[in-house]
Amino acid sequence: MTAPVLALEDIVAGPVMAPWLGPINLSLHAGSITALLGANGAGKSTLIRFIAGLETPNVGALRIDGKIMPTGNPRGIAQQGIG
């Protein structure tokens, strides 16, 4: 399989002692179709906000084409074609 176009690595959000999201690991590959499903309050919107650079996780990394992107940088992520 080819390298992922977008990857989330060990994303965690919330207080250090009681995180409410994560750790999340996700790899999206070119040509694939992916659905994000979950109950209300499960963190779906927050996860999308991390990918778009609108939120900053406590720990973890976002990679686009193998390159680590700074979190909380929506302009830089949009320049990579995401969002």
C-alpha positions, 0 to 999 in steps of 0.5 A: 500500500502507498503512503497515506496522503493524510495521517493523524498520529496519537492525537489527544485532546482535553485535560492531561489527566482526563483526556476526552478524545484520543489517542487517535491514529488515522491514515487516509490514502489517495483514492479511498473513501472514508466515513467518520461516524459516532454518537453525539459528543464523540469528537467527530467535529473536533477531529475535523477541526484538528485536520483543518488546523482550527484546533490544536491537540494536546499531543500528536501530529498531523502529516500531509504527504509525510510532512508534519504540519504545525497544528493550529495553522489553517492557512498552512493546511489549506495551502496543502489542499486540505480543508 
